[in-house]
């Protein structure tokens, strides 16, 4: 049945969540057009429902299984998604119970599923009555209690036996909004004063000298000088890459897998006199790199190409510095991309390992003797990080690890690993490799 009313926040969220859970669409791709179609007053709640419901999806799915007599039909998965948003509101949002229930039930009409009004009303009311008993039963299993898929919990326990529960808790937390001050346009201290004058309290986190973390996230339009390139949004962990490259004027630098361009911009802010090539296989995402550079008033050569096939784009001149921000599971940034819990599969890791190794081997010959290659991921899985680098070092006679002496992260078999939540940072891995 065609929808009879325009979407509101709840029905729009249900449609987006259905695209993620049933069609494998990423939240980053599915949410923006849905928000654009909503009245401005509805957008904040819709975004909150999408992110929150997917953040807690493993727990909410287990709860829905307890509450429903039988699974909904495949063609009614939008109703199932709407139910999950209702459960999320009752458990996690400061929404009056009567509003959470009645408005979620009303949203069935916007989906063209009026028949589901009684079902959702009954299920949500039952949760109100039996919440303590239902949650106790659901949370007996770690997958639901920690809101992570079983395969990922197993990997975390294997890789981080002393930290895996803390990692899961950090993944379920709301991420902070951290800024990167453009040092070419002013100091961190000067920008902190501008934030205070704008009524935006912030603090300087340790380890990342250009970073400021806002007390409360805001729209970028409220950031002083954002449109003029005075500041960018970038997690403090991601800001560590530029320093590890040990940049100097005149160096040729390759930023491989560069989109959307956060590290590209930071490299040029840190040392604008380098000759930088920003490479990415996705031409559309490369356009975002150009947009960011234009806003920052910086220039670099951009190239759409496969980092694993240098013959198609390399000019034959070696690079003094290479940043390989390798494609990965994203397991270190789940708090920012909660759909990873639903979209990523255990079997993906082996395929990613092959891709990471291919890129590392392909780019190594492009590095000049005495040069530095920084291998980075936003993963916390050993196979993608220290496992990948140690295997490369065993097989490449000219490569040697350059120890990273830092107060951040944990020393790994090679490189250093930041776990999610450390000093408010995302989970990130870095290794620096030198060429003899």
N, C-alpha and C positions, 0 to 999 in steps of 0.2 A: 504494500500500500504506500502510495506517495505521501510524503510528509505534508501535513495540512497547515502547519504554522512555521514561521521563521524560527531558526534555532535560537535558544538562549544559552547561557554559559554551560548548563548541565547537559543539554542534548548535544551541543557542539563538542564538549569534552568526550562524551560517549562515542561520537563518530570518530574522533581522533584516536582514542584508545583502541577502538575496533580496528582501525587501519594498522596500528602498531602490533596488536596481539594476533590478529588474524591474517594480515597481509604482509607483515614483516617490514612495514614502513618505519623509518626512523622518526622520532618525535621532532627532530629538527626540520624534517621535510614536511611532515603532516600538520604540525601545529600552526605555522605562520599564516597559511591561507585561511584556515579556520578562524583565527583571531581577526584577520582583516575583514571577514564577512560579518563580524559581530558588532553591535553598538559598543563604543568605547567603554561604557560603564560595565559591560559584561566581560571584558577581556581579562581582567586581573583574576577573577574567579575561575574562568575557563582554564587559564594557564595553571593556576594552583591545583585544580582538580586533575589535570593531565599529569603534571609532574608528581603530585602527591600520590595519586592512585597507582602510577607505575612504580614509584619508589617502594610502595608497600604491597605491590601486586602479589608476590608469593604468599603473603599472609592473608590478603583479602580473598584470593582465589580459594585458599583452603577453607576460609570461613564461609564463602559462598557455597562450596561443596557441602558443608554441614547444614546450611540453611535451606537448600533446594532439595526437593524430593528426587528430582532427576535433572540432568543437564538440559539446558535450553537447546532448541534446534539450531543447526548451523546458520539458518537464515535469520535467527534472532540473536546473534552474538552482540548486536548493538544494545539490546536489552540487558544482556549479561554485563556489558561494559558499563551501562548506566547503573546497574546494581552495584558494581564495584565502587563507582563514585559515591553512591549513597552510603555504603559501608565506610568509605574513607571519611566522609563528612561526620558521621556519627562517632567515629573513633578518634579522629585526629584534628578536626577543625573546630574552632570555637563558633559554631553555627547553632542557633537555637534548634533543639530537636524537632519541634513541630515544623520549622521551615525546611530543615534538611529532608525530612520525610515527605512533606506535602509537595515541595517544589521538585524533588526528584521524581515523585510519582507523576506530577503534571507533565514532566518532560517526555513521558511515554507518548503523549499526543504529538509532540513535535517530531518524534521519530516515526510517526504513523503507526504506532503499536498500542492503541488504546486498550486492547485486550490485556495488556500487561499491568494495568493500574492496580488491580487487586493483588496480583502476585507480588509486585514490589512493595506495596503497602504492608502486606502480611509479613513478608520477609524482614523488612526494616523494623517493623513493630516487634517482631519476635526477638531481634537482636537487642532492642531496648530492654525487653523483659528478662532475657536469659544471657546477657552479655558476659557475666562473670564465668558461668559454666561453659559457654561456647568457646571463649578465648582460652580457658584452661585446657580444654580438649584440643584445640587447634595448636596451641603453643607447646604441646608435648613433643612435637616434632621440630627439629632445629631449622628445617627449611622455612617453616612458617614463622617460628619465633624470631629468627634473625632476618627474615624476608630476603633470602637469597636462594637461587636455584641450587639443588643438591650438588651438581657437578662442580660449581664454583666454590661452595663451602669445602668440598673435598680437596680441591686444589689449594685453597688458602690454608687448610689444616696441614697439608703436606709441606707447603713452602714456608709457612710462618706459624709453626706449632705454638709459639709463645705469644703470638700477636693476632691470631685469626679472628678472635671475637671482637677485639678492639677495631680491627679493620672493618668488620661487618657493621659495627655501630657507627663508625665514621662514614661508611658508604650510605647509611640511612639518614645522615644529618643533612641539614640544609647548608649549602656551600656559602662561604663569604664572597663578597664582591671586592676583589683586589685590583688596584690600579697600577699602571706603570707610568711614572712621570717621565716625560720627554726631556732628558737632561740637556738637550740642545736649546730648549726654550725656558729653562728655569730649574732650580734645585727642588729636591723633595721637600725641604723645609719651607720654601716659598709656596709650593703648591698646597702644602698642609694648611698654611695660613689662609689661602684662598678658599679651601674647603670649609674651614671654620667660619669664615666670613659669610659663606653661603648657607650656613646652618647644617653642614654635613660633617659630623664628627668622624674622625679617622685616626688610625694609629699606624706607626711604621713597624712592620714585622721584621724579625731578624733575618739575616742571610741575604736578602735581596735589596741592594742599596737604592733601587729606584721605586720600590713598592710602597704603597699605602693601602691599608685595608679599611673599608668603610664600616662604620658601626651598623649601618642598615643599608642594604642594597637600594639603589635608585635607578631610574631611567637615565641612560647616558646623556640625554638632553639637559639634565640638571647639573651635569658636571661642568664646572667652569672651564671654558676653553677647549672642550672636547672637539667641537667642530673645527677648531683651528689647529688641532694636532698637539695641544699641550699635554694631553694625557690619553692613555689607552686602557682598555680593560684586559688584564692578563694575570693569571694566577702567579703567585710568588715562585712556585716550583718551576714553572715554565720560564721565568725570568733568569734562572741560573745558567741557561745555555750560553748566552752571550759571553759571560765571564770565563766559562770553561774553554772557549775558543782561543783565548789569549790573543786578541786582535791587535793589529798594528797597521798604520797607514801603508798603503801600497800593496797590501796582500790581495791575492785573488781568493775569493771565498765562494763556495757553493753551498747554498741552502737547498738541500734535496727534500722533496715532499713538503714544500714550503707553505702551501695553503693552510689556513686563510691569511697567513702573513704576520702573525704576532711576533715570531722570533726574527723574521726578516726585518721588520721595523726596528726591533730592539738592537740587532746587529749594527744597523746604520746609525741609530741614535748613539750607540756606544763608540763607534768609530766610522764616521761618515766618509773617511778617505779610502776605505777599502773598495775593491772592484767586485761587486756582488752579482751573482747569477742566482735568481730564485726559480727553482724548477718544480713543476708539479705535473702529474699525468692528466689531471682534470682541468681542461681549459676554462670551464665555467668557474671553478673554484679559484683558478689563477686570477680571474677578473677581480675577485675579492682582495687578493694581494695588492693589485694595482689601486683599488679604491682606498685601502688602508694607507698605502704609501703616498697617494695624492693628498689625503687628509693630513698626513704627517709632514708633507713638504719634502719628501725624500724620493730618490730615484734609484732604480736598480734595473738590470736586464732581466726580463721575464721570459721564460721558455716553457712551452707545453711539451712534455716528453716523459718517457719512462726512464726513471733513474736506473733501472736494471738493464737498459740498452743504450749505453753512452754513445755507441757508434752513430746513433740517429741524431745526436744533438751536440756532442762535445767537439770543441774546436782544436783539440790536441794539445792545448797548453795546460800544464798541471796546475792544481789548486794548492795554495798554502794551507787553507783551512776548509774542511768539509763538515757540515752539520747534517747528519742523517737522522731526521725525526721520523723513525720508521713506523709504518702502519702496524697497529697492534690491537689487542683485545679491548683496550680502553678500560681495563679493570681498575685503574687508579683514579678514574674520573667518574665513577658511577654516581657519585652524589650530584654531579652536574648533568649527567646523562642517564637517568634511572631506567630508560628503556633498554639499556644494555643488559639488564637482568633478564629481560624477556626475549631479546633478539639474539644474543650471543649463545652459541652452542659449544659443548665440549670439543666437538670435532673441528671447530674453527681454529683451535690453537695450533694444531699440526700444520694446517695450511698457512697460517700466519708465520710460523717458524720458517717454512720453506721460502716464503716471500722475503722475510727479513734477511735470511742468509744470502739469498740471491742479490739483494740490493747491496749488502755489505761487500760481497765479493766483487760485484760489478764496479762499485765506486772506488775501491781501494787503489786500483792502478792509476786513478786520476789524481791521487795525492802526491805532492812533491816530496822528495826526500827531506827529512827534517820537519815535515808538516804534521798537522794534528787533525784527526777525524774524531768528532764527538758523536757517539751513538746514543740516541735518546728514545725513550718510549714513555707513554702515559699508562704503562702496565705495571702490575705488581707481581706478575707471574714469573718465576725464575727461568722457565724455558724460553721466554721471550727476551730476557735481560742477561743476567750473568751467564746463563747456560749458552746463550747465543754467542756472547763475546768470548767466553773461554774456549768454545769450539773453534771460533775463528782464529784465536791466538795460537792454538795448537797446530793449525794447518797453514798459517801464513808466517814464513820465516822472518820477513822484514818488519812484522808488527810487534810492538811491545806496549804493554799497558803503562799509561802515565798515571800514577796514583793520584787520586783526588783527595787532597788534605782539606777537610771541611768540617764544620761543626754541625752540618745538617746531614740527615740520612743515616743509614746503617751501612757499614762496610759489607760488600758482597764478595763472592769468589773473584769477581772482577767488577770494578765500578762501585757505585753507591746507590742505594735504594731509599727513596723517601716513601714512607707509608702514608696513606690518606689520614689527614688530620694533624700531622706533625706541624706544630706552629701554624696551624690553620691552612696548611698547603694541601694541594692535590697529591695523589700518589704518582711518583715520577721516578724514572731510572736514568742514570747517566754513566757512561764510561768514556774515557779519553784514551785514544790510541795514537801512538807516535810511530812514524815511519823512519827506519834506519837509513 
